[in-house]
Amino acid sequence: MSPSPRIAIVGAGPAGLTLAVLLKARGISPVVFELRPKPTEEELRRPSGSLDLHAESGLAAIKECGLWEQFTQLTNECSEAQIVADKDGRILHRDEGDLSERPEISRHALIKLLSSCLPSDSIRWEHKLLCATEVQNHSGTMVELDFGDCGKHFVDLVVGADGAWSQIRNLLTNAKPYYAGTQCITLDIPQLTARYPHMDALVGRGSFSALGLRHAVMSQRGPQGSARIYVFLTDPDEGAAVSLGPGYQNAHDFKEMILTNDALLGRWGSSIKDLVGLACDQQAVKNPSSPIDIRPLYTLSIGTAWVHNPCATLVGDAAHLMCPWAGEGVNLAMWDSLLLAHTITEAVHSAKPTGPSFRSRLSPLLKEFEAVQAKRAKEKAEETERNGKMLFAEDGARAFARFFQSVYDTTKKDDID
């Protein structure tokens, strides 16, 4: 076999870590570079939102990583139950998740599980990538990764798992994310079950969605009976976090503004307002001087592709950023990593000292991977766009409830047949 190629993965999210774990299991040792500091145990115990993994993608990757048993032990914080309500809190659909085959795991638990499989020196934390450039040296074409004060690294292949604003994407295409028309506010209610039983009953043990007037209030359960609350506001102004005024900087004032403004949640019912108000109150207690976490959502154009380059490729949001309306983001990311691991492994183990090099073996295989990836991502992006139109209609709640009912009717019919 030829000397092991130097492979870098930029980004230590689910996509990057899944790829690193799968390659390591096949005797290949990539280096993962991550902008953030290494998370502490305390940080990993905090609420982080739940991810539902799908059989053909996220779950398939978990199984191939050899982590199925450990994974199933981490899926008890948020059940697969679903509640859909209208803007006034009237329940239009409720199920206990008994027909679902998409277990939920918190993002923090997934990150901890995957990173536990890697040697500590294989993840380089606090490495901010300034730029990636193709260069020529005695070994041929390489990619130079410039991390500023952390130094430069030269690799045979770089995989961009570095999210929405990927630096590695700049090596391959000029495509940039654009504003999707929605603002996302993230809030947490710790110990909801023990301290606020009436709200615990409203949102249930799984996922809760209240929809109406082109906005949404959603929740997912987390550790120690907590709940993460998301408020999605349809707004054509990308800079709405600024244009909402100084009120968003203070949780108490923000609560007053969002719950009384008829263009926001002012026309919503008391139970949903109470839920959002409680979440704002918790923010004010926990971080009284911190601004509300409000962010615009971005997406890449459906069908975004790039000219093949055997030195670089993309996985996850770097390749196909989309809104969360179909729950496909993390699943596509882990599916990318699963198939790319197969591609890289085949190229590494079929390269011979006297035969084809790693790069020449990789190139046609990588082209094939990227073609499959692009087709699958386009299908899921189109599904995401359809779901977004359904959820953020004037009466999105009834459409979403009908959607769940049709899914359950179809599943039951298939079980009977």
N, C-alpha and C positions, 0 to 999 in steps of 0.2 A: 504494500500500500504506500502511496505517496505520503510525504509529511503532512501532518494534520493541518488543515487550513485554519487560518485565523478568522474567527467569526465573532462579530460583535452584535449584540442586541441592545438597542437604545430604547429604554422604557421598561420599568419593572411593575407594570400592571398585569392583569390576568393574561393578556396575550404574550407579553415578553417572558413572563415567568413560566407559563405553560410550555412555550417553545424551549426554554432553557432546560426544564425538567425532562422533556422528552428526548432532547439531544443528549443530555448527560446519561440517560438510561441506555443510549446506544453507543456509548464510548466516545462521544464528541463533547468537547469542553468549551462552550462559548463564554464570553464575558458579557455581563449585563451592566449597562451604565444607566444610572437613575438620577434625576435632578434632585429629588427630595432627600432629606435626611432619613436614615434608617428609623422606621417607626418603633416607638417604645411599646412595651407590653400594655401600658396604660392606654396609649393611643389606639391600639388594636382592640381594646375592649369597649371603646366608645361606639355609639350608633353610627352606621355608615350606609344604610340602605341595603335592601335585599336584592339578590339576583336570582331569577328563576332559570335554571339550566335545562336545556332541551336534550332529548335522547340522542338525536343524530349529531349533535355538535358539542355543547359544553359537557354533557354527561359522558359522551364517547371519549372526549379528551381526558376527563378525570379517570375513567377506567383504564385508559392506555397508560396513564401516569402511574397506575398501580395504587390509587388513592381512594378507591371506592368505599372501603370500610371506614376510613377516617372521615371522609366526606359526609357519609350518612349520619355520623355522630354530631355533625355541626349544623344540621338542618332543622333544629327544633325551635329556633327563635321566632321564625315567621312561618306560619302554616300556609298551605296552598289554598285556604279558603278565600272566597271573594265576596265582597259586598259592593253593590252599585246603588247609589242614591242620587236623587235629583238635588237641585240647589237648595231646596227646603228641608233636606234630610229625610225625605220619604224613601224607604227602601224599595227598589224596583227589582233587584235580583240579589239572591243570597244563596251561596252553596258552601259546603264544607270541604271542598277540594277533593272529594272522594273519587272523582273520575279524572283528576289531574295527574299527570306523570311528569311534572316539572317542579322538583323540589327546590326550595328557596334556601340560599346561604348568604350571609352578610358578606359584603365586599371585603371587609377587614379579615373575616375568618378565611375567606378564599385566598387572600394574599398571604396570610400567615401559613396556611396549609402548603401552598406551593413553594414558598421561600424556604420552608423547613427542609425541603428535599435537596437544597443546593448548598455546596460548601460556602462558608461565610465569605471567602475571598473571591467568589465568582460574581458577586454583586458589588459594584463600585457606587456607593451612595454619594450624594452631593456632587455629582458630576454634571455640570450644565454644559450641554453641547452648544458651542458657538456657531460652528459651521462644519459641513461635511463636503469634502472635495475629492474628485478623482485626481490621482497623481501617477506619474510614471517613475519607477525606480528599477533597480537591477532585477527585481522579481517580476516585473511587468506592471500592469495596471493595478493599483491599490486604491483604497479609500482612506483618506486622512481625516481623522476625527479630532477636531480641535476643542479641547475642554478648558482652554484658558490656563488659569493657574494650576489646574490638575494635569496639564500636559497634553501631548498629542499621541494618538494611537493609529497604527497603520494596519488595516485588515483586508483580507481577501473578499469578505462578504459582510455587509452591514444590513441588518434587518431593522426597519423603522417600526417600533411598537410604541412610538412616542406621541400618540394621541392626536387631538384635533389640529394642533398647530405644529405638526411634525416638521422638524428640520430635515429629516431624511427624505421626506416627500419632495423637498426642493431640489434634490439630486435628479429626480425623475420627471417632474411635471411642474408647471406653473399654477396648477389648480389650487384654489384657496377656499376655505369654508365661507359660507355666507349666512347671514342672520335668518333664522327660520320663522321669525314672527312671534316668538313666545319668550316670555321672561319666566324664570324658575326661582322661587323663593324656598329655601330649605331651613326648616326649624326642627327642633327636637323636644320631646316631652319625656323626661326621665321618670321611671317608676309609675307609669300611667296606670298599670293594673292595680297597684296597691293604694295609690293616692287619689285617683280620679275614676272610680268605678263606673260612673255614668258615661264618661267618655270612652272608657274601655269597652263598654257594651256597644257603643255606637260604631266604633271602628273594627271591632272583632279581633280575632287572633291571627288574621292573615292580612290581605290587602283590601283597602277601602278606597272607593272612588266616588266623589260627589262632583257632578258635572252640570253645567248650565251657563247660558249667556256667554258662551265662547271662552269660559274659564274652567278651571278644575282645582279641586282640593283632594289630594290623595294621601294615603298613609301606608306605611309598612311597619311591622313590628320589629323590635330589636332586643338587645340583651337587657336582662333584669326588668322585663316587662315594660320597656320603653317603646316609644313610637317615633318614627321620623315622619314629619309632615312636609309635604310638598304643595306649594301653591303655584299653579301655572296660570299666567295671565297672558291672554292674547293681546299683543300691542304692536302696532306697526313701527314703533320707534325703538330702534336698536339701543339707543342710549337712555331707555326709560328709567334705569336705576339712578341716573343723574337727574332726568327731567321730572321725576316724581318729587324732587325737592329735598331739602335737608331732613325731612321727616324720616326718611328711610335709614338715616344714621342712628336713630334712637328707637329702640323696640317699642317703647310706650307710645311715642308719637306715630310710629309706623302703624301700630295696631289701630289707633284712632282713624288714621287716614284710610287704610285699606277697607275697614269695616263700615265706613260711612260714605265713601265715594261710590255713587251709583254706577260709575264706569268700571269699578273694580268689584268688590263684594258687598256693596251697600244694599243691593236688592236680594241678597241671599237670606235664607232662613236662619232662625236663631241658633239651632243646634250646630250648624256648620260654622257660623260666626263664633260661637262659644269655643269650638275646637281650635280655630285659628287664633282666637284671642288668648286662649290658654297657652298655646305654643309661643306666642309673642311674650306673654308674661314670664314664661320660663327662660326665654332668651334674656329678658331684662334682669332677671335674678342672677342668672349664671354669668352673663357678660354684659353688664350694664353700659359699658362704654364702647362696646363693639358694634359696628354697623350690621344691619340685617344682611344675610347672605342672599343677595339677589343677582342673578346672572342671566344674560341673554343666551338662548340656545342656538347652536350653529349646526349646519349640515353641509356636506359636499353634494354637488350636483349628481343626480342619478346617472349612473353609467360612467362615472369618472374612471379614467384609465391612464396609462402612461406607456411611453416607449420602453420596451424591455431593455434592461441593463443588467448584465450578469454579476455586477459588483454590488447591487442593492435591490431590495424589495421591501414591501410594506405589509403589515398585518394590522387588524383591528381598526380603530378609529382613524389611524393614519391613512389607511387605504380606503375606507368607506364610512366616514362619519355620518351618522344619522340620528334623528331624535329618538327618544325611548318609547315611542308609541306602540311598537310591536314586541318589545322586550328582546330584540335580536342582537343588540350591540355586543354584549359579552359573549354570546353564543357564537356569532360570526367570528369574533376575535379568536376564541379558543379553537374553533373549527379551522380557521386559517393556520393557526400554529400546529395543529395536529397534522394537516396535510403538508405543510412546509417542512415539518420534521421528517416526514417520509421522504420528501424530495431531497433534502440536504443529505440525509443518511444514504440514500441510493447513490448520490454523486460521490460522497466520501468513500464509500466502501467499494465502488466500482472503478475508482481511479487507480492506476498502476504506475509504478516507477518508470516502466518502459512503454507505457501506453498513454491513453488520454489523461490529461491533467484534471484536477478537481474542477477548474473553471470551465473547461470544454465539456465535461460531463454534466456540469450543473446547468449550463445555459439552456439547452432544449427542455430539460426537466422543469426549470423555473418558468419558462414560457408557458408550458402546459399548466403548471400550478396557477399562474396568474390569469390564464384564460378561464379556468374553472372558477377561480375566486371572483372574477369580475362578473360572470354570469349569475352566480349565486347572490352576490351583493346587490346586483341590479334588481333581482326578484324581491329580495327582502326590503330594499329601499322603496320599491313601489308599494309593497304591503304597508310599510310604515307611513307612507304618504296617505294612503287610503284610510288607515286608522286615525291619523291626525285629523282628517276632514270629518270623520265620524265623531270623534271625541269632542272637538271644539266647534261643533255646530251649536245653534241657539239652544236646541234641546238634545244635547249629546247624550244625556243620561238614558233616555228611552232607547236610542239607537244602540248604546253600549250594552244595555240589559238584553235587548233582542239578540245581539251578537252572542252573548254568553249562553242564552237559552238555546240558540241554534246549535252551538258547539256541543252542549250537553245532550240535546236531542239526537244529534248525529252520533255521538259517542255511545249512547245507550242503544241506539239502533244497531250499530256495528257489533256491540257486545252480544245482542240477542241473535243477530245473524251468525 
